[in-house]
Amino acid sequence: MIETLCRRLPCCWFLAGSGLVVGLVFGLLFIWFNKRQQRLRREIGLEERREAQLWIEIDRRREVEARLEQYQARLEVMVEERTRALEESQKEILAQAFEIGRAQMAAMVLHNIGNALTPVTIFVEELKNDDSDPLLVYLENCFAEIKEHAADPKNFIESDRGRQIFAYSNELLAGLRTRQRLRTGQIDEVKEAVDRVVEILLLQQDYASAGGALEESVEVDCLVVLEDAIRVLEGSFAKRRITLQRDFGPSLPPLFVDKGGLLRVLVILLKNSFEAIDEKLAAGFDCNDERWVALTAGCENGELFLTFCDSGIGFAAEAAEKLFNFGYSAKGASGFGLYYCREWLGRHHGRITLTSPGPGLGAKVEISLPIA
């Protein structure tokens, strides 16, 4: 029995050791699994918290996006309202510039009519203060004295008094003939002035016949309109002794624009040219009798261009763009002229540029319009 037990004892120790090792392994596995499970739970909890935070952030972003959509809708409404307001304001400004352009045109026409009527006024004043009556009185006195000696005309003519009377009568007749020639010249001037007034009125009537703020575009000969603009201001150029130089192409194609608007643009640019010369003289620059405006016309790249160069006051380069601003004027005028020109040309797909070498060195304006 004891021997048998002794033989089996090592086997029991082996089994006991094996059981201990297996228990230890299972214990370690249990501990590892428990820690693993705890860590997984922590990670799951963290992920759940992250998911909850993510949903909160999603809800917040949805709320922000909803607000942004509301703001965007409001902004679009505001932009539309401001755009409409700006469009209405621009229309009002254009209408105002148009009316001011027409008023300036009418003022220039009236001014030129006044210049044309100046000889008429002078002639009427001279007629009111006519000094030919004494000549007639003296001549009647001479005739009366000759009539007194009608019974003996030979002796009277041969006498000293008779010779004086006849010599004086001849001088009186010469004076009357001179006055008659003067009157004839004045009458010719009056007739020319009246013809000039009629011409200006007919020209204005021709361009004003369309009427309205939105004039109809028609086929227009640009050079004819330019010559009409020169005729409107002819008196102003003549009064200032300004030379007009022309350099036009042999044959220029027509334009498709409203005729009255083109006339106003050309009149404004011509008027600016001689007013620039006035400013130069007023500023004390030495013009050396160089008072000129040069006009050039031609075609290039499907466009017709007109160039206005003058010997006027000029301007600094940085002032070029400001001169087109609404209401801005370097000479204290209304400031609508160049603004109206640019807007009118823009509506007809044209352009305008304004350059100058500097103050006192003149200026150059170039406009271009597409050929009809």
C-alpha positions in Angstrom: 0.0 0.0 0.0 2.7 2.3 1.1 4.8 1.3 -1.9 1.9 1.9 -4.2 1.3 5.4 -2.7 5.0 6.2 -3.1 4.9 5.2 -6.7 1.8 7.4 -7.3 3.0 10.5 -5.4 5.0 12.0 -8.2 2.0 11.8 -10.5 -0.1 13.5 -8.0 2.4 16.3 -7.6 2.4 16.6 -11.4 -1.4 16.8 -11.6 -1.5 19.3 -8.7 1.2 21.5 -10.4 -0.6 21.2 -13.7 -3.9 22.2 -12.1 -2.2 25.2 -10.4 -0.7 26.3 -13.7 -4.0 25.9 -15.5 -5.8 27.9 -12.7 -3.1 30.5 -12.9 -3.5 30.8 -16.7 -7.3 31.0 -16.4 -7.0 33.6 -13.7 -4.7 35.7 -15.8 -7.0 35.2 -18.8 -9.9 36.3 -16.6 -8.1 39.4 -15.4 -7.0 40.3 -18.9 -10.6 39.7 -20.3 -12.1 41.8 -17.4 -9.7 44.6 -18.1 -10.3 44.3 -21.8 -14.0 44.4 -21.2 -13.7 47.5 -19.0 -11.5 49.3 -21.6 -14.0 48.4 -24.3 -16.8 49.8 -22.1 -14.9 53.0 -21.6 -14.2 53.2 -25.3 -17.9 52.6 -26.1 -18.9 55.2 -23.6 -16.4 57.6 -25.1 -17.8 56.9 -28.5 -21.3 57.3 -27.3 -20.4 60.7 -25.8 -18.6 61.6 -29.1 -21.7 60.6 -31.0 -23.9 62.6 -28.8 -21.6 65.6 -29.1 -21.5 65.1 -32.9 -25.3 65.1 -33.0 -25.3 68.3 -30.9 -22.9 69.8 -33.4 -25.0 68.6 -36.3 -28.1 70.2 -34.8 -26.1 73.4 -34.1 -24.9 73.5 -37.7 -28.3 72.8 -39.0 -29.6 75.7 -36.9 -26.7 77.9 -38.2 -27.4 76.8 -41.8 -31.1 77.7 -41.3 -30.2 81.1 -40.0 -27.7 81.6 -42.9 -30.5 80.7 -45.3 -32.7 83.3 -43.7 -30.0 85.8 -43.8 -29.3 84.9 -47.4 -32.9 85.3 -48.3 -33.0 88.7 -46.5 -29.8 89.7 -48.2 -31.1 88.8 -51.6 -34.2 90.9 -50.9 -32.1 93.8 -49.7 -29.8 93.5 -52.8 -32.9 93.4 -55.1 -34.3 96.4 -53.3 -31.0 98.3 -53.4 -30.5 97.3 -57.1 -34.0 98.6 -57.9 -33.3 101.8 -56.0 -30.0 102.3 -57.8 -31.6 101.7 -61.1 -34.3 104.2 -60.4 -31.7 106.7 -59.1 -29.6 106.1 -62.3 -32.7 106.6 -64.4 -33.5 109.8 -62.6 -29.9 111.0 -62.9 -29.9 110.2 -66.7 -33.3 112.0 -67.1 -31.9 114.9 -65.2 -28.7 115.0 -67.3 -30.8 114.7 -70.4 -33.0 117.6 -69.4 -30.0 119.7 -68.4 -28.4 118.8 -71.7 -31.5 120.0 -73.5 -31.6 123.2 -71.4 -28.0 123.9 -72.1 -28.7 123.3 -75.8 -31.6 125.7 -75.7 -29.4 128.3 -73.8 -26.7 128.0 -76.4 -29.2 128.4 -79.2 -30.6 131.5 -77.5 -27.1 132.9 -76.9 -26.3 132.5 -80.6 -29.6 134.0 -81.6 -28.7 136.9 -79.3 -25.3 137.2 -81.0 -26.9 137.2 -84.4 -29.4 139.9 -83.4 -26.7 142.2 -82.1 -26.3 144.0 -85.5 -30.1 144.4 -85.6 -30.0 146.1 -82.2 -27.2 148.4 -83.2 -28.9 149.3 -86.4 -32.1 150.1 -84.6 -30.3 152.3 -82.1 -28.5 154.1 -84.9 -31.8 154.7 -86.6 -33.2 156.1 -83.3 -30.2 158.5 -83.1 -30.1 159.2 -86.8 -27.9 162.3 -87.4 -28.7 162.6 -91.1 -31.5 165.2 -90.4 -29.0 168.1 -90.1 -27.6 167.2 -93.5 -31.1 167.4 -95.0 -31.8 170.7 -93.1 -28.5 172.2 -94.5 -29.3 171.0 -98.0 -32.8 172.5 -97.8 -31.3 175.8 -96.7 -28.9 175.8 -99.6 -31.8 175.0 -102.0 -33.9 177.8 -100.5 -31.1 180.3 -101.0 -30.6 179.2 -104.6 -34.4 179.5 -105.1 -34.3 183.1 -103.9 -31.9 183.9 -106.7 -33.8 182.0 -109.4 -34.5 185.2 -111.3 -30.8 185.9 -111.8 -29.1 182.5 -111.4 -26.0 183.4 -113.5 -24.9 186.3 -111.3 -25.6 184.2 -108.2 -23.6 181.2 -109.4 -20.7 183.4 -110.3 -20.7 185.2 -107.0 -18.6 184.1 -104.0 -21.7 183.2 -102.1 -23.1 181.1 -104.9 -19.8 179.2 -105.3 -19.8 178.5 -101.6 -23.4 177.3 -101.7 -22.8 174.9 -104.6 -19.5 173.6 -103.0 -21.3 173.1 -99.7 -24.2 171.4 -101.4 -21.8 169.0 -103.1 -20.3 168.1 -99.8 -23.7 167.5 -98.3 -24.7 165.2 -101.2 -21.4 163.3 -100.7 -22.2 162.9 -97.1 -25.6 161.6 -97.9 -24.2 159.2 -100.4 -21.7 157.9 -97.8 -24.5 157.5 -95.2 -26.5 155.7 -97.8 -23.7 153.2 -98.4 -23.3 152.8 -94.7 -27.0 152.1 -94.4 -26.9 149.6 -97.2 -24.0 147.7 -95.5 -26.0 147.8 -92.2 -29.1 146.5 -93.9 -27.0 143.7 -95.4 -25.7 142.8 -91.9 -29.3 142.9 -90.5 -30.5 140.6 -93.3 -27.6 138.2 -92.7 -28.4 138.3 -89.0 -32.0 137.5 -89.6 -31.1 134.7 -92.0 -28.7 133.4 -89.3 -31.5 133.4 -86.7 -33.9 131.6 -89.1 -31.2 129.0 -89.8 -30.6 128.4 -86.1 -34.3 128.1 -85.4 -34.9 125.7 -88.4 -31.9 123.6 -87.3 -33.2 123.4 -83.7 -36.7 122.6 -84.9 -35.3 119.8 -87.1 -33.4 118.1 -84.2 -36.2 118.8 -81.7 -38.9 117.2 -83.9 -38.5 113.7 -82.4 -38.9 115.0 -78.8 -39.1 112.9 -75.7 -36.4 111.5 -73.4 -36.1 108.3 -75.4 -35.5 109.4 -79.0 -35.7 106.9 -81.8 -32.5 105.7 -83.3 -32.2 106.4 -87.0 -29.5 106.2 -89.7 -27.4 109.3 -89.3 -24.6 111.0 -91.3 -22.2 111.9 -88.5 -20.4 114.7 -90.5 -23.7 116.4 -91.2 -24.6 116.4 -87.5 -21.1 117.7 -86.7 -21.4 120.5 -89.2 -24.8 121.4 -87.7 -23.2 121.5 -84.2 -20.6 123.8 -85.6 -23.3 126.0 -87.1 -25.0 126.2 -83.7 -21.8 127.5 -82.1 -20.4 129.4 -85.1 -21.1 132.7 -83.5 -19.2 131.7 -80.3 -16.2 130.6 -82.2 -16.2 133.7 -84.4 -16.5 136.0 -81.3 -13.5 134.4 -79.8 -11.5 134.4 -83.0 -11.0 130.6 -82.7 -9.8 128.7 -85.8 -11.6 125.5 -86.6 -9.5 122.9 -88.3 -11.1 120.0 -90.0 -9.6 116.7 -91.1 -12.3 114.3 -92.2 -12.1 111.1 -94.2 -13.3 111.1 -97.8 -16.4 108.9 -97.1 -17.6 107.9 -93.7 -20.3 105.2 -93.2 -23.6 106.1 -91.3 -24.3 105.6 -87.7 -27.5 104.2 -86.2 -28.2 106.5 -83.2 -30.7 109.1 -82.1 -29.9 112.3 -84.0 -30.8 114.8 -81.3 -28.7 113.0 -78.7 -25.6 113.0 -81.0 -26.0 116.7 -81.7 -26.1 117.4 -78.0 -22.9 115.4 -77.4 -21.1 117.1 -80.2 -22.3 120.6 -79.1 -21.2 119.8 -75.5 -17.7 118.8 -76.6 -17.3 121.8 -78.9 -18.5 124.1 -76.2 -16.0 122.5 -73.7 -13.2 123.2 -76.2 -13.8 127.0 -76.5 -14.6 127.3 -72.8 -11.2 125.7 -72.1 -9.6 128.4 -74.3 -11.5 131.0 -72.3 -10.1 129.5 -69.1 -6.6 129.5 -70.4 -6.8 133.2 -71.3 -8.4 134.0 -67.9 -5.6 132.1 -66.1 -3.0 134.3 -67.7 -1.4 131.8 -70.0 0.4 133.2 -73.1 -1.7 131.9 -76.0 0.5 133.6 -78.7 -2.7 134.0 -80.7 -3.0 130.2 -80.9 -6.7 129.7 -80.5 -7.7 126.6 -82.3 -9.9 123.5 -82.2 -8.9 120.6 -84.5 -11.6 118.1 -85.5 -10.7 114.7 -86.9 -13.0 111.9 -88.2 -12.3 108.4 -89.6 -13.1 104.7 -89.4 -11.2 101.9 -87.8 -12.0 98.3 -86.8 -15.8 98.7 -87.5 -16.0 101.9 -85.5 -16.3 105.6 -86.4 -14.2 107.9 -84.3 -14.2 111.6 -83.8 -11.4 113.5 -82.2 -11.6 117.0 -80.6 -8.2 118.7 -79.9 -7.9 122.2 -78.5 -5.3 124.7 -77.3 -7.2 125.3 -74.1 -6.3 125.1 -70.4 -5.8 121.3 -70.3 -5.7 119.4 -67.0 -3.6 117.1 -64.8 -3.6 113.4 -65.6 -5.1 112.4 -62.3 -8.2 114.6 -62.9 -9.2 112.9 -66.2 -11.5 110.3 -64.6 -13.1 112.8 -62.2 -14.2 115.0 -65.0 -16.8 112.3 -66.0 -18.3 112.1 -62.5 -21.9 113.2 -62.1 -22.0 116.9 -60.9 -18.2 117.4 -61.0 -16.8 120.4 -62.8 -13.4 122.0 -62.8 -14.8 125.3 -64.0 -17.7 125.6 -61.7 -20.4 124.6 -64.2 -23.2 122.0 -63.7 -20.9 119.0 -64.2 -23.5 117.2 -66.3 -21.9 117.6 -69.8 -19.2 114.9 -69.9 -21.3 112.6 -67.7 -24.1 112.9 -70.2 -21.7 112.3 -73.1 -20.3 109.1 -71.5 -23.8 107.8 -70.6 -25.2 108.5 -74.0 -22.3 106.9 -75.8 -22.5 103.9 -73.4 -26.2 103.4 -74.3 -25.1 103.3 -78.0 -22.1 100.9 -77.3 -19.6 103.7 -77.8 -16.7 105.0 -75.8 -15.2 108.4 -74.8 -11.6 109.1 -73.7 -10.2 112.4 -72.3 -6.4 113.1 -72.2 -4.2 116.1 -71.7 -0.4 116.6 -71.6 -0.9 118.8 -68.6 -2.2 122.2 -67.4 -1.9 124.9 -70.1 -1.2 122.4 -72.8 -4.6 121.7 -74.3 -6.7 118.5 -74.3 -7.9 115.8 -76.5 -11.3 114.1 -76.5 -12.0 111.0 -78.6 -15.3 109.3 -79.1 -16.1 106.2 -81.0 -19.4 104.6 -82.1 -20.1 101.3 -83.9 -20.9 101.7 -87.6 -24.5 101.0 -88.6 
